[in-house]
Amino acid sequence: MIDKSLIGHKLGTFNVDVEKGRLRFFAKATGQDDPIYTDESAARSAGHKGLPVPPTFLFCLAGEGIDRIQMLKLLNWDLGRILHAEQSFDYHGMAYAGDVLTFDTRISDIYEKKGGALQFMVQETRVTNQDGMHIADVRCSLVQR
């Protein structure tokens, strides 16, 4: 049984320092061959203030400050029955190596399909930088079978 009263529940707010080494590693691991993601001079030549955060890297950072076990307990979900359903990003600004990003996450929806055989939880994370600039909104859905 799903608990719709959890819609709006805050899952936490935390800060992450964006490190150059992690950006380079992620860019390489995800096949980003544009040198702006690995070479600071190429990034500056392209008009960036430093190494930009590669697409989807915010999803990795967003997961660092959330206690997933506590979240599953809150939902009364079984880890062995959970699947990642989807993720999406709405970008509002650029993030760079050296930034300190704040992630503020809440449950934005809970619903079911197939007569309750599939239960979904949607979480939304607002990302801002050290200057308060709205960088992105990260949306992630989990499903319990």
N, C-alpha and C positions, 0 to 999 in steps of 0.2 A: 504494500500500500504506500502510495506516495503522499508526502506531507507538503501541500501547497503553501502552508503557512511559512515555509522557509524561503519563499520568494522574497528577495530584498535583503536576506541575511548577509551580513558582511563576513567575508572569509579572511580578511586581514589586509593590512597595509604594511609595506616594507620597502626598503631602499636597496638598490644594487649599484655598485660601481661598475661601469662598463670598461673592461680591460682590453687593450690592444691585442694581446696574445690570444684571448678567447675569440675575438672577432676574426682574427686571421685563421685560427683553427676551424671555426664554424664555416667561414667562406670556402676554405679548402674542402672540408667534409661535404659541403652541399654543392660543390662544382661551380662556385662563383669565380669565373676566370677573368672578370674585369679587374684590372690592377688597383682600382680605387679602394677595393676591400682589403688589400694586403700591403700596398705601397703608399706611404704618407705623401710623398711628393706627387704621385699620380693623382691622389685624392685632392690635394690642394690645387693642382693644375686644372682639375675638373670643376673647381669652384667650391669644394668642401673645406671646412675648417680643420678637418682631420679625417681619420678612417671612419666612414659611415657604418652604421649598424646594417648588416645584410638583411634582406627580406626574411621574415619568419624567425629571426633570432630573438625577438621579443617574447615569443612563445616559450623558449627555453628559459629565459630569465623569469617570466611570469610564474613558472612552476617552482622556483626556488624558495619562495617565502611562504608557501601554503603547506600546512600540515595535512597531507592527503589522507592519512589514516584517521585523523580527527574529523575531516570532512566526510569520509565514508561512514564513520560512526554517527555523525549528525544526521546523515541521510538514511541511516540504517541499511546500508548497502553492503554486499559481500564482494570483496576485492576479486575473487575468482570468477565473478560474473560480469565484470566491468569491461567495456570496450570504449575506445576513443571514437566518437562519432564524427566530429568535424571541428575545424577551427577557421577563423576568419580574422582579418585585420582591416581596420580603417585608420589610415595614416593621416595625421594632421600636421606633422612637422618632422624634421630629421633628428635622429639621435646619433651621437658620435662617441668614439673612444674618449674616455676621460669624463663623460657625463655621469651624473648620479641620478638614476631614474627611480621614481616612486611608482609603485604598483599598488593600486587600490582595487580589490576584488570583491565581488558580491555575486550571489545567486540571482540570476535575472529571470529564470523560468524553470518550472518543473512540470512535466506532462508525461502522458503515457500513450502508447499506440498498441494496436492489436489486442484490445481488451485487457490491457495491463500486462501483457507478456513482455513488453518493452517499456522501460521507465527511463525518461530522459531528464538530465539536469544540465542547464545552461549557465555558465558563469561568464561574467563580463569583467574585464579589468581595464581601468583607466590608467594610462601611463603619462606621467608628466616628468619634466626634467628639473634640474636644480634651480632653474629660474622660474618655475611654475608654468612653463609652456606645455600645452597639451600636445603630446607627441603621437599617441595612438590609442585606439580602443581595440583590445584583443578579446575575442569571443571564442569560447571552447565549450563543446558539448560532450558529455559522457552518456553512455547508455548502459543500463543493467538489463541483462536478459533473464 
